[in-house]
């Protein structure tokens, strides 16, 4: 049967097309002064290391105030300059504008990928090579690539290689090793971490950060974390907390699916357990950032953080739809809208499914019937029936709960084909899977993780760097 066309619904979030990674050739400003944990602006690299707290922090003298709440509306591409859009400077921009003072005289290795570039589209690798030529940095020794590789295009295990642009050795942290080994770190005294995290627990970059911190302590290195926005905003904390198989990559820490933290804030949280000395863990916060900002409100150019996340819409839905990817479902990989649709050949009637799920009145989204043929991932080349997810009110969206709603309903209509047991690491708890298989209501299941979620909120509070 032919499916009805998608209704003309105007989302309140942008539908962003993929953008190319930054050019690896060349430049931006200071982080916001932190009201709850002030560190004075200091002129030299060594004096910029605070002596107290969980880590040191490079501060700028003046920070612009965040935009007023409610001024960021409308449908825009992420790179558009819109009235009320903040001009956020990433940690890399700040470091560059301080002439790499924190790295003066240092032998540096960088953990980065295609997202590690500044406001002028120059990669951190190019910037540090230029800084080496200008004698601002003693030496850029090597590079470390996370999952998907240095250019962010690879799936599966990644081999170590030589970067064709810089000529530097690139050690893979998603292959034979998940962390830098002592041999890889020969000649290095400072590790720099600069990766745009998607803001979701089961994206592996924060686990890579955790391991980098652990190895920095083991090898007595300094670790510099260059902060970037949480793209799905850093105000919302949602979803099940990882309880089972903690310590299994990429689930190395008890985080909820949507943790509501930036990478620098996570470094502070992790250090409660790793115990790097304050002078060994240095974070460079952003300037002009506020927690409630979505990525398209920061003024930072969009670069796909993962191969399947090509828009802020997909990134918003990823904490929910991504939880179900292993459950014998296609999440739209190999289509023009990955993570914006869910389906399978074993779903008999897309229209009926859309009606049934719409009756659940899931906040923030409209569900419409969809048929698609993925060219990658699960059910490659097969016709899938399911639903398209249209985000119409992103501030109301609870993406992990959306994933639970989808799972519970699909379990109800076809318990044989849906393979929820495969989703354990992403859902975070076998108990949750058992309750869904038993047919419990999503609202009741949600109560299962509230105590752990509230405990995480409390632990998180003292590490927040932005209002």
N, C-alpha and C positions, 0 to 999 in steps of 0.2 A: 504494500500500500504506500501511497505517497504521503509524506509527512507535511504537516502545516509549516509554512515558513516561519522563521523567527520573528516574533512581534517587534515592532519598532519601539524598543525600550531604550531610553537614554541612560546609560550607566553614569554614576557620579565619580567613576575612576577612569583614568586614561586607558586606552588600548594601544599599547606601545609596540611598535615594530622593532625588530632586532637592530642593534647598532654594532658597527665594527669595533673591535678592541682599539685601545689607544695606540697611536704611533709610538714606536720605541725610539724616539729622539728627544729630548727636553724639557715644566715649572710650577706657589700661592699663599696660609697666613697664620695666625695664632689661634690657639684654642680659647674657649670661653673660660672666664674666671669662675671657679666653682664656689658657690656661696657656702656650702656646707664643709668644704675642705680646701680652704684657700692656700695656694702656694705662690709666693711672690714671683714676679717676673725677674729673671736673673740673666746677666749678660753672657756668661761663659758656659761652655758645654759641661764642665765638671760641676760648676756652681749651680747649674740648673737641676742637679739631682738633689731632691729633697732628702732630708735625713730621717724623716719619720713616716708613718703610715705604711700601707701595704705595698706601695710602689711609688716611684718618683714620677713627677708630672711636669712637663714643659708648659709654661703659661705665657700668654701674650699680655701686653700691658692693657689693651683695650679690646673689648669684645662687643659687637653690635647686639642689641637685644633681639630675642626671638620675635617672629611676627605675631601679631595679635591673633588670638583664637578666633576662628570663624571667618578669616579673611582669605582662605585658600579654597576656592570653590571653582567648579567648572570642569569640563572635559578637556584635557590638554595632553599632548605628548610630554614625556618625561623631560625632554630637553627644552621645552618651551619656556620663555620668560613670561610669566603671568603676573598680574598685579598681586602683591602679597606674598609672592614666592620668596623664600629665604635664600640668601646667598651663603651656603654652608661651605666652609673650607675643611677639607679632610685632614687627617693627621699628616698625610704626605705633603699637602700644600703648606701646612704649618712648618714642617721640618725643612722644606725647601726654602721658604721665605726666611728662615733663621739660618740660612747658609749651612745647613747640615751640622750645626755646632755640636749636637749630641754625638755625632759620629767622627768628630775631629780626632785624627791620629789612630782611628780604629780600623781593624781588618774585619770586613763585614761579609756576612752571607745573608741572602734575602729569601724569605718564604713568600711567594707571590704567584699571581696568575694574570690573566688578561685584564682583570679589574684593577690592578695596581697601577693606576695612572693619575696624573694630577689634573687640575682644572684646564690646562692647556693641551691635554691629550698627550702628554709625554709620560712614558712608562718610568716606573721607579728604577728599572735597570738602566735605562738611558741616562736618567738624572744622576744616578750614583756613578756611572762611568765618567760623566762629565765632571762630577765633583772630584773624582780621583785625578783627572787631568788637571783640575784647578787646585789640587792639593788641599781640598777641604776634607777629603776622606783618604786615609792611607792606602786602602786597597779594597776593591770589590773582589772577593775570593771565588765565590760560587753562588749558584742559585738552587733553591728547592721548590719543586712543583708539587702541589696537592693533587687530590683526585681530579681527573679530567685534564691534567697536565698544565704546563706553563701557559698554553694558549686557550685552555678551557674547552677543547673540542673532542677529547677522547673519552670513550667509555671503556670500562673494565680496567684491569691492571695496566699500569703505565711503566715503561722502562726508563731508566736513566739515559741521558743523551747529552749532546752538546747543542747549546742554543745557537742557531744559525745567524742571528743578528748580533749578538754580543760576543760570540766565541767562547762563552763561559760554560763550564760543566753544569748540567742540570741534574740534580739527584731527585729521583722520584720518591715521594712520600705516600704513594699509593701503588705499591708493587711488592717487592720483596721486603720492604721496610715501611712502617708507618711513622717513623721518627728519625731524625738525623743521628747517625751512628758516630762514634768517636773518630773513626777513620774519615768520614765525610767532613768532620768539623776541624780537621787538621789545618792549622794556620789561621783559624777564625777566633776572634775574641768577642764578637758582637753579632747576634742574630736579630734581623729585622723582620717583623710580620706585617704584611700589607695585603689583605684580601677582603673583598666585599662579601660578607656573609649574607645568605638569604633570610636569616632570622628564624630558621626552623631547626629544631633539634637534630633531625636525622640527616641534614646536610652535614658533610663530614669536616668542614673547615674548622669548626670550633674544637673538634677532637684533635685535629692537627695542631691547633694552638696549644691545647693542653699538653700534648706530648712534647712540643717544642719547649714549653716552660719546664717540664720535667727534665729534659736533656740539658737545658741551660743550667739548671741547678747541678746536675751530675757532673757537668764539664766546666763548672765555674765560669760561665759566660754571662754577659749582659744580654738581655732580651728587650728590644724596643718594639712596642706594639703601636702601630699607626692606626688611629681609630677612623671608622667609617660609619655611616648611618645604619640603623636597623631599618631596612627598606619597607617593612610592613608596620612600622612605627614601634617605638620602644616603650609605649605606654601600656599596651595590652599584654597580659600574661594569660595563657589559655592552654587547655588540653591536658591529657594524662602526663604525669611525671614518670620518667623511666624508672622502673622498679626491678625488672628482671634482666639478667645478663649485663649488669652495669660493669663497665670495663671492657666490653667487647666493641671493637671499632665498628661503626662510628658512635657507639653509645658509651663513652668513657665517663660520663658524669650524669648525675640524677637531675636532668633538666626536664621541664615540661615541653610539649611539642612546640609551643610558641613562647619563647622565654622572655621577650621584651627587654633585651639587653643589647648593647653594642659589644664589639669584640674587646675593647679596652675594659669595659665593665666586667665582662666575663673573665678577663685575665685577673682582675682583682678578686672575684669570687673564687676562681680556681686556686689562687695563691693562698687562700685560707687552708688549703690542703697540701700544696706543694712547698710552700714556705721559702720561696726565693727571697733573698735579702732585699730590702727596699732599693738599695742602690743597684741591684741586679735586674730589677723589673721596672722599666721606664715606659710609661704610656704617654703618647702625644694625643691629647683630646682634639676634637673638632672645634671650630669657632663658628658661632652663629646657629648651632643646632639646638633643637628642642625636641623633647620626647615624642610629642604627638605628631610630628611631621612624618608624612609618607614620603617615599623616595621622590615622587614627582613634584614634591613641594620643596625640595632642597636646592634646586638649581644645578645639581650635579648631572652630567650626561649619563644616560642609561647605557650600560654594557651588560650583556647577558651574563649573570653570575654562574649559571649552570647551562649545559647544552639544551635542556628542555624548558628553561624558563626564559621566555623571550619578551615578556611584558610584565608590568606591575600587576596586571590582572592575574596572570598565572602565578605570580609570586604570592599574592594574597590568598589564592586558593590552595597553594601547595601544602600548607600545614594540614589540610583536611583531605584533599584528593591524593596527595602523595602518601598518606598513611595506608592507602588501599592498593597501591600499585602492585604488590606481590600477591594479591588475592584473586588471581585469575581474571583480572579485568584489564582492559585498555584504558589508559588515562589520556589518550590522545597523542602520545608520542608518534612522530611521523605524520602529524597533521599540522595545519596552520595554527591550531589553538591547543597546544599541549597543556594539560592540567586544567583546561576549561571545559572538558567533556569527559564523561565516564560511560563505558559501554562494553558489550561482549556479544559474541555470536549467540550465546545461550540465553540472552534476554529476548523474549518472544515478541514483546509489543512495546516499542518506545513511547508511543502516545499514552498508553495506559500507565506506564511507569512514571511519566512526567506528571500526569494527573494525580497519581497516588502520592508522589513525593511533594507536590505542590500543596496537597491537603495538609501536610505536616506544618505548613507556614514557617519554614525555616528563615530566620531573620537575615536580611541583607542580600538575598539572592532570589532570582526567578529561574525556574527550571523549565526548559522547553525540550520537546522530543528531538532526538538527533540520530542520524545514521551516518557512519563514517567508515573509511577503510584506512587503518593506520599503515604507514610504510616503515615503521620501526617499532620495537618493543613488543609487548604481548599482542598476539593475534595479528602479526604482520601479514598484510595482504588479504585479511578476512573482513567481511562486512560485519560491523558491530552496530548494535542497536542500544540506545541508552538515552542520556540526557546531556544537554548543553547547560552550563552554569553561567548565568548572567549576573554579575555583581551590580546591584542597583543602589546599595546603601552600605558602603564599606565600613563605616564606623559601627554599624550594627552587626557586621559579620563576625561570627565565631567559627573560624575555619575548621579547627579540630572537631567541634561539635557537628558541623556539617558532615565531616567524614564519618562520624559515628552514626548519624541519621541515615546516610547512604548505606553503610554497612548493615545496619539493623534491618532496613527494608529489603535489601537484596538477599539477606539471609532468610528473611521470611518468605520470599517468593521462589527462591531456588537454593535451598541449603546444601544440595549435593554439589552444584557447580562452583559456588562461592567457596574459596579456600582461605578462610580467615586465619587459620592456624599459621599461615605463612607470614602474617603481618606482625608477629610478636615483637620484634625489635623496634618497629616504628610506632606501634601502639604503646609499647612500653610495659605491658603486663599481661600475662596469661590469664589472670583473673578476669580482665575486661573481655578477652576473647570468649571465655567460658560463659560469661553473662550474656553476650550478644548471641552466641550459639543457642543459649537456653531461651531466647526470645524475649528477654527483658526490655522494657521501654527505655529509650535513650535517656530520658530525663532521670530515671532511676540509676542508670549506669553512670551518668555524670557525677552523681554524688560520691561515687567510689573514689574519685581522685581529688575531691575538694580539700580534704585535710592535708594531703601532700602538697597541693598547689598553694594553699595558704602558708605552709611552712616554707616553701620556696620563696614566696613573696617576702617573708620576713628576712630570710637569709640574703636575698637580693638587695634589700633596701639600703644597706650601709655601703654598697658598691656603686650606687648610681652617681654618675658624673654630671648629669644634665637635668634641669628642671622640666 
